[in-house]
Amino acid sequence: MAIFLSAGDSFTFGTELQDCHLVEDETTKIKKMQPSQLTWAALSAKHTGFQHITTSSPGISNSGIARKCIYQIDQLHKSGEEILVGIMWTFVHRFEIYSRFNERPVNDFDSYQTVGNYHAFTFEEKLSLMGGYQNEEQLQRHKRSHEWDEAAGLGDISRIYQQYIDNTFYLMESLKSMLLIKSYLESKNIDYFFLKAANIHMDDQKNYYDPYVRSFKTMIDTANWLPSPYFCDWSNTNKYKIGPANHPLEEAHAAYTDKFIIPYLMTKGYGVS
């Protein structure tokens, strides 16, 4: 069966949507967050009639999006599956490290850990950004995650980078990740499109004083970007309901898909007959 493969952060995973919740694996008894079936990605897959697979993950960086997406594409491509890829890129001020701490006391552990401005915050500040917590289990989960992040040095790394590292670093790392996927997909003749989750700090021209960054930006501008606005900003402007942690909810996902993604898919001949 043909595959629609989506990649991105929490806006693609479906954080705060009604069907995004912890699910216990019957074999391992480990609880993991279940991606929503009400996102722009799942709705796009439904329109095409393709099976939906997502590599999206809340809080992930652009390098993480590239890493997970290319790995999954490679596995699918080896099996000869028809693939359509949709990627919603995230904020450039996130980057990955490979952690030595392999005993993270939360159940969605990945040795590749994202570091972002978020990690410089106190636990109370993080809770505020997430809109609080729904129950005691969620509170304790957030607390364990924060304690692990601090023990692993993610907070220290974030604070040091904010103090010393210029925007040029973040831009270049994200542009490299985007170019990597663009080149990989085009070399395999795999159809794809790119979107932006929000104003992810890559379009302000004042940040392109470095000639190398300007060159990479020129190259990535030739990728297949859909002529669509930032998902988050568009949702806010059009007054769609937004969750406590600032994620657009079900109505916004459906409207954005209908207005911007499905018309593109139809021009490409994708659609349930």
PLY file of the C-alpha trace (Angstrom):
ply
format ascii 1.0
element vertex 273
property float x
property float y
property float z
element edge 272
property int vertex1
property int vertex2
end_header
0.00 0.00 0.00
1.22 3.52 -0.79
2.52 5.50 2.17
2.03 9.11 3.20
4.96 9.83 5.52
4.73 12.92 7.70
7.47 14.49 9.78
7.58 17.40 12.20
7.19 18.43 15.81
4.19 18.63 18.15
2.10 20.43 15.50
2.39 17.34 13.32
2.22 14.84 16.19
-1.01 16.42 17.42
-0.16 17.53 20.95
-3.29 18.78 22.75
-5.68 17.20 20.26
-8.39 15.10 21.86
-7.07 11.71 20.72
-3.42 12.37 21.60
-2.84 10.59 24.89
-0.74 8.00 26.70
-1.23 4.42 25.55
0.24 1.40 27.33
2.00 -1.18 25.17
0.46 -4.59 25.86
3.84 -6.35 25.75
6.25 -3.93 27.41
3.66 -2.18 29.63
5.42 1.07 28.76
3.21 4.11 28.23
3.88 6.23 25.17
2.09 9.17 23.66
-0.14 8.20 20.77
-0.02 10.55 17.75
-3.34 12.09 16.82
-5.41 11.01 13.84
-6.85 14.53 13.56
-3.74 16.42 12.45
-3.07 18.07 9.09
-0.87 15.06 8.32
-3.43 12.37 9.16
-6.16 14.27 7.30
-3.91 14.65 4.25
-3.20 10.93 4.28
-6.92 10.22 4.49
-7.52 12.37 1.43
-4.93 10.44 -0.59
-6.12 7.06 0.59
-2.52 6.26 1.57
-1.46 4.58 4.80
-0.20 7.23 7.22
3.13 6.84 8.99
4.53 9.69 11.07
8.02 10.21 12.46
6.93 13.40 14.23
7.81 14.01 17.87
6.90 16.82 20.29
9.73 19.28 20.88
12.00 17.82 18.20
14.59 19.87 16.31
14.97 20.24 12.55
18.02 17.97 12.64
15.90 15.40 14.48
13.14 15.74 11.90
15.69 15.07 9.16
17.32 12.16 11.00
14.10 10.28 11.75
12.47 11.02 8.41
15.38 9.90 6.25
15.78 6.70 8.26
12.09 5.84 7.82
12.11 6.72 4.12
15.11 4.45 3.60
13.31 1.53 5.24
10.19 2.07 3.12
12.13 2.69 -0.08
13.95 -0.63 0.30
10.60 -2.41 0.35
9.54 -0.72 -2.88
6.61 1.20 -1.40
5.23 4.27 -3.15
5.93 7.21 -0.83
4.63 10.75 -0.54
6.35 12.90 2.11
5.02 15.94 3.95
7.29 17.80 6.38
6.32 20.66 8.68
9.57 22.25 9.88
10.04 23.61 13.38
11.88 26.42 15.20
15.54 26.81 14.27
16.65 27.42 17.88
16.54 23.70 18.67
19.46 21.36 18.15
20.36 17.78 19.00
22.91 16.13 21.21
23.46 12.40 21.68
23.10 11.88 25.41
25.28 9.67 27.60
22.32 9.39 29.97
20.50 6.27 28.80
18.29 5.74 31.82
15.87 8.59 31.35
12.98 8.11 33.83
10.25 8.82 31.29
8.86 6.35 28.81
9.52 8.03 25.46
13.32 7.98 25.75
15.44 8.70 22.69
19.22 8.96 23.10
19.13 11.85 20.64
18.00 14.71 22.86
16.78 18.08 21.68
18.17 21.17 23.36
16.27 24.43 23.02
15.51 27.67 24.79
12.84 25.75 26.70
15.48 23.83 28.65
16.83 27.01 30.27
13.56 27.49 32.14
12.69 26.44 35.65
10.17 23.65 36.20
7.50 26.19 37.13
8.18 28.21 33.97
7.93 25.05 31.85
4.59 24.16 33.42
3.30 27.64 32.68
4.35 27.35 29.03
2.58 24.00 28.77
-0.58 25.44 30.22
-0.26 23.61 33.52
-1.08 19.92 33.88
-4.22 17.84 33.59
-3.70 15.40 36.46
-1.18 14.21 39.04
0.27 11.57 36.73
1.03 14.18 34.08
2.54 16.51 36.67
4.89 13.81 37.96
5.84 12.87 34.40
6.77 16.48 33.61
8.70 16.72 36.86
10.73 13.56 36.16
11.49 14.81 32.68
12.68 18.18 34.00
14.88 16.53 36.63
16.42 14.24 34.01
17.07 17.19 31.67
18.88 19.07 34.43
20.91 16.02 35.49
21.90 15.37 31.87
23.09 18.96 31.47
20.45 20.08 28.97
19.62 23.12 31.08
23.28 24.13 31.36
23.86 23.60 27.62
20.82 25.72 26.75
21.90 28.56 29.02
25.47 28.53 27.64
24.29 28.53 24.03
21.91 31.41 24.67
24.77 33.38 26.18
27.45 32.72 23.55
26.04 31.35 20.27
24.94 33.59 17.40
21.76 33.00 15.35
23.96 32.08 12.40
24.70 28.71 14.01
21.03 27.82 14.42
20.12 28.95 10.91
22.95 27.01 9.30
22.14 23.80 11.20
18.47 23.94 10.20
19.23 24.82 6.59
21.67 21.90 6.38
19.00 19.54 7.68
16.47 20.83 5.15
18.94 20.56 2.29
19.84 17.03 3.34
16.24 15.84 3.05
15.62 17.86 -0.12
18.64 16.30 -1.83
17.82 12.81 -0.57
14.20 12.92 -1.70
14.99 14.39 -5.09
17.77 11.84 -5.68
15.20 9.08 -5.06
12.50 10.80 -7.16
10.18 10.83 -4.13
7.37 13.39 -4.21
7.34 15.74 -1.21
6.26 19.09 0.14
7.47 21.36 2.93
5.48 23.51 5.38
6.37 25.66 8.39
4.78 25.11 11.81
5.10 28.76 12.78
7.36 31.76 12.27
10.36 29.53 12.91
12.92 32.36 12.64
14.35 31.50 9.22
12.68 34.15 7.04
13.97 37.40 8.53
16.49 38.66 5.97
18.53 40.54 8.57
19.80 37.14 9.76
21.45 36.42 6.42
24.53 38.61 6.63
26.76 35.50 6.52
27.48 34.56 2.86
27.40 30.82 3.58
24.00 31.05 5.24
22.69 33.18 2.36
23.89 30.56 -0.10
22.23 27.71 1.78
19.00 29.73 2.08
18.98 30.32 -1.69
19.32 26.58 -2.25
16.56 25.62 0.18
14.22 28.19 -1.34
14.10 25.97 -4.44
12.54 23.11 -2.44
8.85 22.30 -2.86
7.42 24.68 -0.26
3.65 24.85 -0.39
2.37 28.41 -0.86
0.82 28.36 2.59
1.15 30.54 5.69
2.72 29.49 8.99
0.29 27.04 10.55
0.33 28.49 14.08
0.24 32.14 13.05
-2.56 31.50 10.55
-4.60 29.66 13.18
-4.23 32.55 15.63
-5.03 35.21 13.03
-8.20 33.36 12.02
-9.19 32.90 15.68
-9.28 29.12 15.73
-9.24 27.49 19.14
-5.76 27.12 20.60
-4.83 24.77 23.45
-3.33 25.96 26.77
0.16 25.09 25.46
-0.42 27.13 22.26
-1.19 24.29 19.85
-3.96 24.81 17.28
-6.79 22.36 17.87
-8.89 20.10 15.64
-10.81 22.77 13.73
-7.61 24.56 12.75
-5.97 21.37 11.50
-9.01 20.54 9.37
-9.35 24.05 7.93
-5.64 24.40 7.15
-5.65 21.02 5.41
-8.73 21.86 3.34
-7.50 25.31 2.33
-3.81 24.72 1.61
-2.81 21.07 1.43
-5.68 19.26 -0.30
-5.76 21.70 -3.26
-2.06 20.97 -3.80
-2.60 17.20 -3.53
-5.41 17.43 -6.09
-3.18 19.24 -8.59
-0.71 16.37 -8.22
-3.40 13.78 -8.82
-3.58 12.52 -5.22
-7.06 11.85 -3.97
-9.56 9.14 -3.19
-11.52 8.45 -6.36
0 1
1 2
2 3
3 4
4 5
5 6
6 7
7 8
8 9
9 10
10 11
11 12
12 13
13 14
14 15
15 16
16 17
17 18
18 19
19 20
20 21
21 22
22 23
23 24
24 25
25 26
26 27
27 28
28 29
29 30
30 31
31 32
32 33
33 34
34 35
35 36
36 37
37 38
38 39
39 40
40 41
41 42
42 43
43 44
44 45
45 46
46 47
47 48
48 49
49 50
50 51
51 52
52 53
53 54
54 55
55 56
56 57
57 58
58 59
59 60
60 61
61 62
62 63
63 64
64 65
65 66
66 67
67 68
68 69
69 70
70 71
71 72
72 73
73 74
74 75
75 76
76 77
77 78
78 79
79 80
80 81
81 82
82 83
83 84
84 85
85 86
86 87
87 88
88 89
89 90
90 91
91 92
92 93
93 94
94 95
95 96
96 97
97 98
98 99
99 100
100 101
101 102
102 103
103 104
104 105
105 106
106 107
107 108
108 109
109 110
110 111
111 112
112 113
113 114
114 115
115 116
116 117
117 118
118 119
119 120
120 121
121 122
122 123
123 124
124 125
125 126
126 127
127 128
128 129
129 130
130 131
131 132
132 133
133 134
134 135
135 136
136 137
137 138
138 139
139 140
140 141
141 142
142 143
143 144
144 145
145 146
146 147
147 148
148 149
149 150
150 151
151 152
152 153
153 154
154 155
155 156
156 157
157 158
158 159
159 160
160 161
161 162
162 163
163 164
164 165
165 166
166 167
167 168
168 169
169 170
170 171
171 172
172 173
173 174
174 175
175 176
176 177
177 178
178 179
179 180
180 181
181 182
182 183
183 184
184 185
185 186
186 187
187 188
188 189
189 190
190 191
191 192
192 193
193 194
194 195
195 196
196 197
197 198
198 199
199 200
200 201
201 202
202 203
203 204
204 205
205 206
206 207
207 208
208 209
209 210
210 211
211 212
212 213
213 214
214 215
215 216
216 217
217 218
218 219
219 220
220 221
221 222
222 223
223 224
224 225
225 226
226 227
227 228
228 229
229 230
230 231
231 232
232 233
233 234
234 235
235 236
236 237
237 238
238 239
239 240
240 241
241 242
242 243
243 244
244 245
245 246
246 247
247 248
248 249
249 250
250 251
251 252
252 253
253 254
254 255
255 256
256 257
257 258
258 259
259 260
260 261
261 262
262 263
263 264
264 265
265 266
266 267
267 268
268 269
269 270
270 271
271 272
